[in-house]
Amino acid sequence: MEALVENASLIITASALVAYVITLLWEHARPVLPPDAGDGSVRWAGNFGLLFVNHAVPYLVVPGITAFAAWWADSLGLGLLAALDAPFWLALLIALLALDIMGWLLHRALHRWAWLWRVHQVHHSDLRFDAALAFRFHPGEAALVALTSSLVVITLGLPVEAVLASSLLGALHNVFVHANARLGAGLERAVRWLFVTPDLHRVHHSADLSDAMHNYGIVLSFWDRLFRTWRTPVDGGPRSFGIDAERDPERLSLPRLLLMPFRRAG
């Protein structure tokens, strides 16, 4: 079990990178928007540089921290599920639901509270919408996700295996929802009944803030229906992305992305 916890970040990151390569093929075969030119190298360095930073610094590795929290809670017999001696299938279901609703709540807070938005705007500053965007998260946001997820894990006493399964699903789905690719109208409508789809998440990344304040879902889509933050994509979805404060792609380098939460607006 200790080996599984120690290698959690490596396993999940490697799986996400494999999913990224597969998604690239999908984007090439069925793109929604044509690829832009002129900012590829800066953007690639920024997005994948953030991936390296977030997964190279041990204490900011979300899967590793949450897996360690699960191992620690289990070793001490902490949490609600440990007290109830719940079967694994129930623990797995609760882990998927509890970590996903916590992700939804944090995501909404990142948009609603100005001091949190300063961190989350790094993710929304990308002027494109494709699978590389899945890795564009500031280390500060990674730390927030690790902290809130660990609180859920310890409170409920979620088993390590359930936490890792949930983290793996989240990492793979994160690549999927940022794909610049088509599912097909019928399949997309069927999938979004339960899961967030690229069409739904593309609305959330719109440069229009009235769109960006909707569709906060991480993996499951029904939280947005429940809390009335759902917005159905129309006319193929938005065509413009990013934030008003940063429209020059050459100014979105890795150092500037890391410093973005600390710079004055404008």
N, C-alpha and C positions, 0 to 999 in steps of 0.2 A: 504493500500500500504506500509506503514511504517513497518508493521509486516512482510510482504513478503520480504522486503529488509533486515530486521534484521535477518531473518531466512534463507536467501539465501544459506549461506555456509553450514548450517546444512542439508537443503533439498538436496543439490547437493552432499555433501559428503555421506550422507546416501544412496542416489540413486546409487552412484558409488560403495559402498560396497555391495549392493544387486547385482549389475551387476557383481561384482567380484566373489561372491559366485556362481552365475549361470555359469560364465565362467569357474570356477573350474570344474564343472560337465562336461562341454564341453571338457575341456582339458583332463579329465580322460577318456572320451568316444572316442575322436578322436585326440590323441596327434600327433604332428609332430615329436618332438624329445623326447627321453626318459628322465624322470627326473633324475637329477644328485644327488649324495649323498655326504655328508661330510661337507657341508657349509650351511645347511638349517637354523639353528637357528640364525647364525650371519646375514645371508642375510635377513631373515624374520624380525629380529629386526631392521635392517638398513632401509629397505623399509617402513615398517609400522611405524617406529619411525619418519621418514621424513614426512609421512602422518600426524602424530599427531602434529609435530612441525609446519608444514605449515598451519594447520587448527586450531591450538590452539592459535596462535598469531594473534589477530584480524587484525592488519594492513598488514598482509601478506596473508590474505584470498582473493584469486582472485575473486571468485563470489561475495563476499560481497562488495568489493571495486568497482567493475564494476557496480553492481546493485545500489550502493549508488551514483556513478557518473551519472547513468541514472536518478535516482530520483532527484538529484540536478539540472541537466540540464533541466529536465522537469519542475521543480518548478520555474525556472528562464526563461523558454521559450528559452533556448539556442539551437543552432544546426540547420543544414540545413533542416532536416525533419520537425522540428517545424515551421520553416518559410514557408515551402511549404504546411503545413497541410496535410501531406501524409497519406493515409489510412493505417490501421494496417497491412494488408497483405503485403503491399509494404515495410513497416518499418521492418517487420519480415524477409523478403527476403534479404533486404539490410544488416540487422544485421548479418545474417548467413554468407553472402558473405564477408562483410567488416571485421568482426572479424576473419574469417578464413584466409583471405589473409594477415591480419596483423600478425596472428600466423605463417603463412608460412614465411613471411619476417623476423620476429624475429628469427625463427628457423634457417634460413639460416645464419643470422648474428651470431648466437651462435656458428656456425661451422666455419665461415670465419674469425672472429676476435678473436685473441688469448686471450684477456682479458675476453671476453664473454665465450669462450670455457672452461676456467678454472672453470666456474660455471656449464656449461652444461655437462662437462665430468662426473659429479656425476651420471647423468642419464645413461650415456653410460658405466660406469664402471662395471655394473652388468655382471657377467659371464654367466648368464642364460637369456633366453628370454621366459617369461611367464607373466601371468596377474599381478603378484605382482610388476612387473617392472613399471606398470602404476602409482605407488605412489612414485617412486624414483626420486624426484626432490628437488634440493637444495632450501632453502628459498629465496636465492638471485634470482634464476630464477623465483620463484613464484612472487616476487616483480616486476621483469621486465615485466612479463606477465600482472600483474595488472595495471602497469603504462601505457604500450602501449595500452592495451584494453580500459582503461579509457579515453585516448586521443581520440580514435576512437569514443567512446560512446558520449563524450561531443561535439566533432566536428560535428557529424552527428545528434545529438539530438535523439538518439535511445531510444524508450520507455522501461521502466523497464521490462515489460512482454517479449518483444522481446529479451532483453539482457539475462534474466534468461532462456528463452527457448534455446538460443544459448549456454549458459554456461552449461546447463543440457545435451544438445546433445554432446557437447565437452567432458564432463566428462564421459559419458557413452561410447562414441566412443573411448576414451583414453584407457579404459579397454579392449574393443574389439580388437583394433589393436595390443595389446601386448599379445594376447592369443597364447599359444603354442598348437594350435588346427587347424584342417583342415576344410575348407568350402566345399571342393570338387572342382575339376578343373573347371567344367562348371560354377558352381555358383560363384566361386572366380573370374573368368574372367568377369562375368556379373556385379558383385558388384563393382569391381575396375574400371569400366568405369566411375563411378561417385565418389565413396568413396574409401578412403585408406583402404586396407585390411591387415590382419596380414602378409600375404606373402610379400606384398610390404614393410611393415614397418620392417619386419625381415631383409630385405636387408640393410636397413638404419642402423641397429644395428650391422652389421657385424664387426668383428675385423679388416677386411680389409678396410683401410681408403678410398680406391677408391670406395667402395660400400657405405660407410657411408656419402660420399659427394653427395648422391642422395636421392630421395624420401623424401623430407622435408615436405610433406603434413600432415596437422593436421586432418581434416575431409574429405575435398574434394580432389580428386586426380588430377584434371585437371590443377592445378597450376604448377605441375611438368612437365606436357606435354607442357604447354604454355611457361615455362621458360627453357625448355630443361634440366631438372635435373631428368628426369624419368629414372629408370632402372628396367627392367622386371626381376623378379626372374627366375633363371634357375636351373635345376637339383635339385629341392626341396628347393633352397635357401641356405644361409650360415649355417654352423654348429658350428662356433666359434664366440664368442661375447666378449665384454669388450674392454678395452684399454691396450696398451702395458705397460704403466707405473704401472698398478695395476693388477697383475695376481694371487695374493695370496688371496683367499676368506676370510681368517682369518684376513686380514688387512683391510677389507671393513666393519668395524663396524660403528655404527651410529656416534660416536664422530669423527672418521676419515673421514666419508663422509661429515660431517659438516665443517671440517677443510680443506678438499681437495682443495678448490679454493685458499687457502692461503699458501699452502705448495709449496716449490720449486719442479720443475719437476725433477724426478729421485731421 
